[in-house]
């Protein structure tokens, strides 16, 4: 069997993967958006709330209690 020196798809280094059709990007059909199209402050509207802190603390202590229950 004689192989070509250059594969049909350089990223596919296996003969089976090189024989497959090239896949399209999942984002190829999406329209391009610009930051000017976003609502004002939408990109930087991340704020830490009391509910976030309570959720992290609850998860931490629940995990700590579970680990201690298995150790002891």
MOKA-V801101 format. One record per backbone hydrogen bond with DSSP energy under -0.5 kcal/mol. CO is the residue of the C=O (numbers start at 1). NH is the residue of the N-H. If there is no record, write none. Layout:
# MOKA-V801101
co:CO nh:NH
co:CO nh:NH
This chain:
# MOKA-V801101
co:1 nh:3
co:9 nh:12
co:11 nh:13
co:14 nh:18
co:15 nh:19
co:16 nh:20
co:17 nh:20
co:25 nh:28
co:27 nh:30
co:34 nh:37
co:35 nh:38
co:39 nh:42
co:42 nh:45
co:45 nh:47
co:47 nh:49
co:49 nh:53
co:50 nh:54
co:51 nh:55
co:52 nh:56
co:53 nh:57
co:54 nh:58
co:55 nh:59
co:56 nh:60
co:57 nh:61
co:58 nh:62
co:59 nh:63
co:60 nh:64
co:61 nh:65
co:62 nh:66
co:63 nh:67
co:64 nh:68
co:65 nh:69
co:66 nh:70
co:67 nh:71
co:68 nh:72
